[in-house]
Amino acid sequence: MPETANPGTSKIDLTELSFDDFKNVVINDYRIAYESRQASLIGRREVLTGKAKFGIFGDGKEVAQIAMAKAFRKGDWRAGYYRDQTFMFATGMSNLPEFFAQLYAHPDINEDPSSGGRQMNCHYATRFIDADGGWKNQVESLNCSSDMSTTGGHMPRLLGLAFASKLYRQNKELAGMNNFSINGNEVAFGTIGNGATSEGLFFEVFNAAGVLQVPMAISIWDDAYAISVPANIQTTKGDISEVLKGFQREDGTNGYEIFKVRGWDYVALCETYERAIAYCRTEHVPVLIHVVEMTQPQGHSTSGSHERYKSKDRLAWENEHDCLLQMRNWMLESAIIAEDDLSFLEDEAKKYVRQCQRDAWNNLSDKIKIEIDEVANLISELAQVSAYGNDLEAINAELLACVDPGRKDTTTAVRKALRLTITETFAEKNALTNWLEQENETNADRYNSKLFSNSPASPLKVPVVPAQYPADAQLLDGREVLNACFDANFTRDKRVVAFGEDVGAIGDVNQGFAGLQSKYGNLRIFDTGIRESAIIGKGMGLAMRGLKPIAEIQYVDYVLYAMTVLSDDLASLSYRTAGGQKAPVIVRTRGHRLEGIWHSGSPLGIILNAMRGLHVCVPRDMTQAAGMYNTLLRGDEPAIIIECLNGYRLKEKLPSNVGDFTVPLGKAEIMREGPDMTVVSYGSTLRIVLEAAVELEKLGVHIEVIDPQTLYPFDIDNVCGNSLYKTNKLLVVDEDLPGAASAYILHNILETQKGYYALDAPPRTLTAKDHRPPYGSDGDYFTKPSADDVVELVYGMMSDSNPGKYPPIY
């Protein structure tokens, strides 16, 4: 069989073809679609037999995706969901061997370049990062941003990918970035199921794209159901394009070009996509292609049967309107191919797909079989000298009897054998131990690597440049120090852009960008609507296309509105592509120490748990924040910086190298030395601790105050642990809820840094109360840690250890 993909068909002008050439194009399209259907059918069987864990497929969507692929060009982008296998095959961005390798979770990027076995099937990505962590040429490739399972979660990223084209077209300062764009001609293709159009992310992004007028093409695959829920329960009028008619652009307005086409009509689909993408590419107008009357022959996934919720009439209609059957009938009626030739094509396609499946399975299972044989031999050798020989042979027998074994089976067998012979010492046992150590190292790379890029451009590798202060250094508001930092970076690097609510015209609510829009223009510093998820998605898409975005969420409390994008998409991107993609967006926000339930946030526990894959920066003042921006803007990994809300008008010295000095990530700083107790805090509470330290000194207590500066990574030089070995007492002060960020810090100091062994008293935490703070200064005082609280808790801990020297206060 020929290769599955035929990207060349996407560049053929069908109006200029001879009939014979036209027939060849159509026949090849049908072959790709038919192979894709066979892959779905075989994939489902592989799940039901237990070889694969789960299956979700694109059956019923094949013909529409063939038509969409014809409009896809080099430089274009896809942000889709898990029904798009036919499109990926037709464009050549994936193929059948890779499809089955991913189905079997083959942990090798050469076999599954989308995810290295880390994502379930039909979750696609192209690798636009090279082995050294650098950018590949995006305009010479077809580009697919990494899929995820949250059905509407990719939409914000789609907006950013499309918005990048607008910036590349309109901002002439970016004209030299020819590896990322050619005059902004690239279209961002998005796909989504009809059910997921009920989600807020879809509407948020849909509105934003209409406002921005970006080259974004959304295809809605409408098969009338969302798992078992029919469209009339999901959508007003049961028809999403009817709902969205108000977005249709008219003379003098912005908006969309909206198309509706049936999913089984090959000719109409090809014509519709040609027209729609022409609008999108040339005029930078977003388009909606609502593809209706689709089917889903195998139901939603391998987790259940659609016969449970579809009526007999609906099932009969789906059989009749299956897009492959309809295309097949049309081809025969139009004399494009004879029945015998078509049947032969289908038979050969079945054989080819089955062979791809077998090859993919054997490619993985043969490697595992070699490992099983190796382990079995090692265990047998140990059995010959061990007193537990019979038990060891039983472990071997269990291993060799495994049906469709995996690497967990070999590792489990070795660990059982080592536990069984815990009292014995043999060279044969050492060989088994060495095998396990090597395998653990290999598996750590297979399954636990690439949370960050770890490339030469990682912010952890940015050279440390100290802040320099002239003798007559200006004393400015903290916000002015930040403003000078941003000004310097916008001058230094034309790729830097910043945006968010109120960022542009007024320079953000705390004036960090004051005056910069008028200096650098509204293509580099600009306002957005109140749409936090779209803000992060916009930043993510821009970062994936080579820009350096600072995406502002006005208050850290509102990060919750963007959590899906931050956690599911941005934080997992490097990991879920095994280092194949990156999006070095900086999320700027502010929090701590204001009053009121929704303007007092320090939800670091949420952030630390939900955003592994982002650096979490908690600067104590704006100079430290500026140094972190300088570091991150020279790096290639995403981060969130939480500025102190009550610090913008506090006075700080302006460094002479305000745009160049760097604050290293993960480097804790001792703010005050002392022998009696280690107190760790960050952000606004750090100032409270330092204030309390002065009073404690009057009471004869000298504390060592440590600012970790970043919570992820946390104190990579063990400054906190080393301090604890000196003081033997530990207090963590934090304005998150009890057991949140403070528990994370304790884990790092006591377990990771082995500080537990240095304690001579129970470690303590001082946090906010279990609820959010009420409004008003009194509410803040009785809700969050105060200097009084710090003084009395520290003194109380000293009193517990030595009441004679430190009698109780009360």
N, C-alpha and C positions, 0 to 999 in steps of 0.2 A: 504493500500500500504506500502511497505517497505520504509526505509529511502532513500532519493534521492541519496545520496552519497554511494559509495562503494569503499573507498580508498584501500581496500585490493586487488582489481583487478590490481592495478598498480604494485603489487609485484609478480604477478603470472607469471611464466615461461610457456608461452603457448606451448612450444615444449614438455613439460613434462606432459601435461594434458591428461586425457582420453577424448574421444569424448564427453561424457556426461558433463564432467566438462567444456570443451571448449564451448559447447553449452550454458551452464549456464552463462558463462562469457559474451559471445556475446549477449545473450538475455538481460542481465542486462545492458550492454552498450547501447543497442538500447532503453531500457526503459528510461535510463537517458537522452539520446538524444531526445527522443520523448517528455518527460516531459518538457525539455527545450524549444522545439519548441512550445508546448502548452502555456508555460509561455509567450513566445514572442507574440503569437496571442492574448491571453487574455490581456496582458499588453498594446498592441496597442489599443484594444477596450476600456480599462479603461481610456486611454488618450483622445480618441475621445469622450467619454461620459462626460469628464470633471472631473472625480475623481482624475486623476493624471495630472500633468502639462505638461510633455514631456516624450517621450519614445524613446529609442534607444536600439536595441536588437541584439542578436547574431544568429538570424535565418540564416540558410545556412552554418554555420560554425561548426555545432554540431559534425560531425563524426571526423573531424581532431582534435578537442579539446578532444574528448574521447581518441584518440590515444596519444596525448601529455600527458594527465593525467596519462597514464600507466607508463610513464617514470619519473614522478615526485616523489621525495623521501622526507622523513623528512630531514629538514635542507635546502632544496632547496628554491629558491626565484622566485617570479614572479614579473615582471614589465610590465604590458600590457596596452591594451586600451579597450574601452567599447564594445567589441564584445565577451568577454570570459566567458559568464555565464555558458555554458556547462562545460567548464574546471573547473570552480569553484564548480559546483555541483558534478562533477565526483571525484574531490579530497576531497570533504567534507569541503573545506574552506568557502563555503556558501551553502545555501539551498533555497528552494522555499519560505518558510515563510519570510526569510530575504529579498529575491528578491522583494516580493510584499510590505514589510514594507518600503523598500527604495523607491520603485515606488511611494508610498503615502507620502514620506517624514516624516516618523514617527520619531520624535525627541527623541529617546530613544535608547541608545547603546545596551540595551538588545534585542531590536527588530531589529534594524539595526546596528550591531556592526561595519560595515565598516565606517559609517560616522555619525551616530546619526541623520539621516535625513538631513544632510547638503549637500549631493551630489545627483545628479540625478541618476536614475537607472543604473545598470551595471557599477558602479564605485566602485571597490572592494578594500578591505584592511583587513588584519588580525591585531588583536590587540597584538603587541609584547611589550607593556608597561603595567605594572600592575597598580592597583588602586593607589599605592603610587608613581608612576612615575618611578619605577625600571624596569630593563630588565627582560623579561621572558626568559626561556630556548629556544633558537632558533633552536637548533639541534634536539629537541624532537617535533618540530611542523612543519607544512607546512606553509610557509611564503609568504605573498602577500603584497608588498609595495603598497601604496595608489595610485589608478588611478586618472587621471585628463583628462579633455576634449580636451586639445591640443594634436592633434593626434600623433605627434612625440615627444612631450615634455618629455615623460618618458624615452626616450632612454639614455640620459646622466646618469640618476640614475641607469639604467640597467648596464651600464659599471662599475659603482662604486660597485654595488652588486657583480658582477663577479670578479672584481679586488680584492675584499676582500678575496675571496677564494684563489687567488694566494698568497697574503701576508700571510694568515694563513698556507698555505702549505710550503712556502719557508722561512719565518722568524721564526726560531726556538724559538725566545724569546716569541712568542705568544702561545707556545704550551699549556700553562695552561688555555687558555680561552675556555674551553670545552663547555661552554654554547652557544658559538657563531659559533664554527666550529669544525669538526673532520678532521684534516689534510687537510683542503681545499677541501674536496670532494663534496662540494655543487655547484650545477649548478644554474645559474641565467637564467631563462626562460623569453624571451621577445616576445611580439606579436605586430604586426603593420599591418595596411592595406596597400595594394599596392600603393594607392595614396600618403600616407604619406612618402613613401620611396623617394619621390621627394624633401623632405624638407632637409635643410642643417643639422639639428640635426642628422638625420639618417646617412648621409654620414660622418659627423664628427666622430660620435661614431663608425661607422662601420670600418673606417680606424684605429681609436685608438685601438680597440679590436684586430684587425689583427696584429698590432705592438706589443701589450702587451702580446698576447697569453693567454687569460683568458677564463674560462669555461662559456661562454655566448652562449645561444642557441636562435637565432632569428627565429621566425616563421612569415612568411608573408602571411596573408590571402588575396588571390588575386581573387577578383570577377570581375575583368576587369574594374571597375569603381571607381571613387572617387566622391561620390554623383552623379552628372550627367556627369562628365568629363571622357571619356574613356581612357584606358591605352595608346593608341597611341599618345594622347596629353600630357599625364603625363610623359612618360618614353621613352627614346631612345630604338628603336627596339620594343617598347611595351612590354618589358619583363625584369624585374629588375634582375633576376638571370643571364640572358645573359649579361647584362651590367657589372655585378660583377664577371664575370668569371676570370678576372685577379687577383682576391683575392684568388683563389684556391691555396692552398699550394702545393708546389712541393718539391722534395728532396732538402734539404739544405736551404729551405726558410720558413719564417713564413707565416701566412695566414689562410684561412678558409677551412673547409670541407663543400661543397655546395651540397645540395640535392634538387631535384624537384619531387613533387608527386601530384597526382590529389586528390582534396578535397572530392571526393565521393567514393574513393576506400579504404574501411575499412581495408582490409588486407595489402595493400601496405603502408597505413599510419602507421599501427602498426609496421610493419617491419622497415620502414624508421626512425621512432622516436626511436626505440630500438637501431638501429645502430648509429644514429647521437648522441644521448645523451651518449652512451658508449664512443665514441671518446671524447666528451666534458668533461665527468666526470673523465676519467682515464688519458687522455693525456693533459688536460687543453688546448684544441684547441677550438676556437670559431667555431660554426657551423651555417649555414643558411639553413633553411628548407623553400623552396618556395612552398607553397601549391596553386596550380593553379586549374582552372576550378571550382571555388567555385560559389555559387549563393547567392543572397540576396533577398529572396522571398517577403519581405515587403518593399523593398526599403531602403534608407539610414536611415530614422527615421520617426516619426509621423508627421513631418513638411511638407511632400509632398509625392507624388506617383511616383514610378519609371516608370510607364507606360508613363509618359510625355517624357522620354528621351531614353527609350529602344525600339528597333524595335520589331515588332511582331515575327520575326525569333529568336531574342535574348530571348524574353520572353518564346517562345516555347521551346527553348533549355534549359533554366533554369528550366522549369517545368519537363522536361525529366531527367535532370541531378541533380535534387535536391538530396542532399546527403542522406537524410532519405529514399527517394524512392529507390535509388540505393542500400542502405544497406538492405532495406526491401526485395527487389527482390532477392538479393544475399542470404539472410537468407532462403527464401523459396526454391530457386533453390538448395541450399546446404543441404536441409533437416534438418536445424537447428531448425526449428519450423514450425508447420502447420499453415495454413491460419486462421483457427478458433481460435487457441490459440493466434496467433498474434493480431487478431482483438480484442479479449478479453483483452489482455494486453493494447492495445491502448485505449479501452473504459475506463478501470480502471485508466489509466494514466490521461485521460481527467478529470475524476471525481476528482481524487486526486489533480490535479493542480487547478481546480476550487474551491475545498474546501480550499486549501491553500490561494487562493486569497480572498475568502469570509472571512476567519478567520482573515487575515491581515487587511482587511478593517474594519471589525467589531471591532477588537482590538483597532484600533485608533478612529473610529467614536463613539464607546461606551463611551470612556473616554471623548471625546468632548461633547457628549450628556449630560453626568453627569454635566459638567461645565455649559452648556447652561441652564439646569434646575436650577442649583444653582443661576446663574445670574438672570434668569427670576423671581425666587422667591424673590430675593433681590430687584429687580426693582419694582415688584408688591407691596412689603411691603412699599417701598418709595412712590409709587403712592397713597397709601391709606391715607397718611398724607400730601402729597404735593399739592400745588395749581396747579401744572402742571400734575395732575394725568392722564388726558386723553392723553397728549403728551407722558408721560412715558409708558403708556399702548401701545401706537402706536409703540414706540421703541421696546417693548417686542414682539409685533405682528410681526414686521419686522424680529426680531431675530429668532423667532420660525418658520417663513416661509422660512428661508434659506434652499436652496437645497445643500446638502453636505457641511454643515458649517465647518468653521475652527476656530481656536482660535482667529484669528483677528476679527471675527464677534462678539464673546463674549466681547472682549476687547473694540471694537468700540462701542458696545451698552452701556457698562458701562461709557465710556468717554462722550458719548452723554448725558446720564442721569445726570452725574455730571455737565456738562456744563449748562444743562437746569435748574438745581436747584442751580445755583451758589450763589443766594442770600438767600438760605434757610439753616437752621441748624436743623438737626434731627438726632436722634440715628440711624435711618434707613439709612440715608445718610452716616453716619460714617461707618456703616457696609459695604456699597458699596465701600467706599474709602479704607477701610482695604483690601477688596477683591482685588482691583486693585493693591495696593502696593505689596501684596503677589504674585499676578500673574506676575507683572512686574519683581519681583526678580526671580521667577521661569523661566520666559521666557528669562531673561538675561543668565541664566545657559543653557537653551535649545539652544539658538541661538547666543549668543555672547561670550561664554567662550572658554578657552583653546587656545587663540592665542599663548601662550607659555605653556610650560609644567607645570610651577608653582609647581614643585615637591620639595621635600626636597633638591634636588641637583641643584635647580635653581641657576644661577650665582648671582641673587639678594639676595640669602641667604648664599653666601660664606662669611665666617668671614673676616672682614677687618683687614689686617695686615699692619701696617705702614712700609714704607721704613726706613731702619736703615743705618746711615752713620757713619763710624768711623772717628776719628779726622783726619786721614791721607787718607781720601777717594780719590781714583784715579779720575782724571779728564780726561774723555775719549770722543771720538767722540760718538754721539748718536747711530750710527750703532753698535758700540762695546758694548754699554749697552744692546741693543737688542740681539746681538749675545750671550752675557753671559746669558741672560734670556732664550733664546731658548736652549742653551747648558744645563742649569740646568734642564729644563723641559724634555728634551730628556733622561736625566739620571734618573730623578724621575719617569717617567711613560713610560713604554715600548709600550703603545698604541699610543703614539703621533707619527704622520707622517706628513711630509710637502712636498709639490710638487708644481710645476708650471713651467713656462718658465724661464729657466736659474737659477733655484733654486738650482740644484744639484751640478754640477761640479764647477761652479764659485761662488756659494754661494749667488745667486741673484744679480741683477744689482746694488744694494746698499749695498751688503756685510753683510746683516743681518744673513745669514746662512754660512758665510765664514768658511771653514775648517770643517764643521760639517758632510758633507757626508763622508769624509775620516774617521771620528771618529765613526760614527754610521751606516755607510753602505748605499748602494743605494736602500735598501728595505724600508728605513725610510725617507730618504731625496733624492729626485730624480727630474729629469727634465721631462717635458712633451713637446709635440708639441704645436704649436700655435693653440690652440682649447679651447677657454675660456669656452664654454658651457660644454665641456667634463670635464674640470678641476673641475667645480662646481659639475657636476653630479658624478664625481669620489669621490669627498669629501662627497657628500650626501650619496652615497651608503656605503662608508666605515663607516661613522658615524652611519648609521642605523644598522650596524653589529658590533657595540661595540668599534670601534677604535676612536681615537681623531685626526682628520685630520685638518691641516692648509692648505687650498687651496689658492694659491696665484694667483691673477690677477695682472699683472705687473704694470699697471697704472689704476687708477679709471676710466679714460675715456673708457677703454676697458671692463668695467663691462657691458656696453650696449650689447656686443656680447653674454653675458651670461644671459641676462635679463629674457628670458623665463624660465630658470631653477631656477633662484633666486626668481623671483616673483611668477610664476605659481606653482612651485613645492615646493621649500624649505620653502619659507615664509608662505605658506598656509598649510603646512603638519600637524602641531599640530592641527590647527583649523579644517581642513576638515576631520580629523579622530576623532574629539572630544576628543583629548588627547590620542588616541590609538597608535600613532607613534611619533617618534622624530628623529631628525638628527642633533646632536650638532656639526656641522661643523663651523669652524672659517674661514671666508673669509678675507685674508690679501691683502691689496692693498695700494697704495700711490697716493697722488695728491696734488693740491694747488700750486700756486705761481711759476710754471715754465712757460716758454713762448711757444706760439704756440697753434694752434687750438686743436690739439689732445694730448697735453702733459701738459695741464694746468688745468685739470678738478677739479671742485668742484660741481658735479651735485647732491647735497644733496636733492634738491627738488624732483628729479626723484627717488632717493633712498628711501626717506622717504615715498613717495606716493606708490611706487611699491613694497616695501619690508617690509610692516607691518607683523611682525612675526619674524623679525631679530632685534637684538640689534644693534644700529648704534653708533659706537664709533669713536670719533673725537679727539684723543689725541693731545695736544699742543706740546709735545716733546716725545722722545723715552723712557724716564723713565716712563712717564704716559702710553705709549703704552705697555711697558713691564708689568706694573701692571695690565693692562686690559687683556693681554694674560694669566697671572697667574690666574686671576679670572675666565676667560672663560674656561680655560683648566681644572678647577676644577668643572665646571658647566655642565649642560646638555641641553643648549639651543643655537641655532645658532646665529651668529653675524657677522658683517662686521667691520673691523678696518681699518680706513683710516689714514695712517701715513703721516706726512708732508714731501714732497719731498725735501724741502730746509733745513731740520733739521738733516740730517744724519751726517753731519760733524761739527755741532755745539757741543760745549763742555758741558758735563753733568757729574755730580758726579755718581760714581758707587755705588749703595747700596750694603751693605754686604750680604743682603738677597735677591739678585736680582731675584732668582727663586721662592721666597716665598711671597714677599710682594704683596698685592692686592690693586687694585683701585676699589672701589665700583661703580657699574653702576647706573646712574641716580642721582648721587650726585654732584651738582654744587659746585664750589669752588670760593670763593672771592679772587682774585689775588691782588687787591689793594683797600683799603677802601677810600671812599670820600663821602661828603654830597651833591654834586651839581647835579650829574646825574648818572644814572645806564647805563652802557655800557656792552652789552652782545656780546661776540664773541667766536670763537673757532678756533682750528687748527692754520694755519699760520697767519691769520689776527689778532689773539690774540696778537702775538708779536708786530704787527704794532700798535695795540691799546695801549699796554703798553709803546711803544716808544713815542706815541703821548701824553700819560698821563704826561710824564716828561715835555714836552713843555707847555702843558696846565696848569700845576702847576705854571709855570713861568708867565702865563697870569692871574693867580688868580682863575683858575677853577680846582676843585678837583673832579675827577670822580671816581666812584666805578666800578671796572672792574671785571666781572664775567665770568668764564669759565664753561659752562654746562658739559663739558667733554664727555657726551653722549647726542645725540639728541633723541634717543629712547632707554630707557625711558628718559624723559626730566625733570630734576630738581624736583624730587619727594618730596623734602623738602621745596619747595616754596622759595628758596633763592632769586631768581630774583624778585618775587612779594614782598617779605618782604623788599628788598632793595629799590624797587620803592616807597614803602610807606615812606621811609626815604628821597629819593631824589626828587620824584615827576616828574622826567623826564626820558625818556627812548630812547636809541639808540641801534639798533641791527646792528652790522657790520659783513658782510658775503661776501664771494667772489662767491657765486652762483648768478644766474640771479635775476633780480628784481621780487619780488612776489613769490619766490621759498622757500628756507629754511628760509629766513627772515620772510615770512608770517606765516610759521609754528611756528616759535619762538614767534612771536607776538600773535598768537592765544593762545599759552600756557600761556604766561605771562598775557595778558590782559583779556582773557576770563576764562581759566581754573583756573588761580591763582588770578583772580579778580583784576588784577592790574589797570584796566581801571579807577576805582574809585579813584586811588591815583594820577592820572595825573593832572598836571596844565599846560601842554603844549602838543601839538600833538606829538605822538610817531613818531620816524623817523627810517628809515633804510638806510644803506650805503652798496651798493652791487656792483657787477660787472655790466658792461654795458649789454645791451640786446643781444649782440653778443658774440661769443667766442673770446678770446684774440688773437691778432696777434702775430707774432714772434718778439722777441727782447725786450730788457729792456724798451725802450721807449713805445712800444706797451703795455707792461704790466702796466707801470705807468699810462697811459691814459685810461686803460681799467678796472683795478681792484682797489679796495680801497688802497690808500696810506696813510702814516702817515700825510701828508699835508691835505688830504681829511678829515681825522678824526679830526685833530685839528680845521680846519675851520668850519666843520659842528657842532661839539660840541660847539665851541665858538659862532657860529651863533645862535644856539638854545638858549644859555644863553643870547645873545644880544637881541633876540626877546622878552625874558621875562623881561629883565632889561637893556635897552639900555644905561641908564645913567651910570651904573656900568661897562657895557661891550659894549663900543662903537664899531660900525661896523669896521671890518678890512679894507674893501674896498667896 
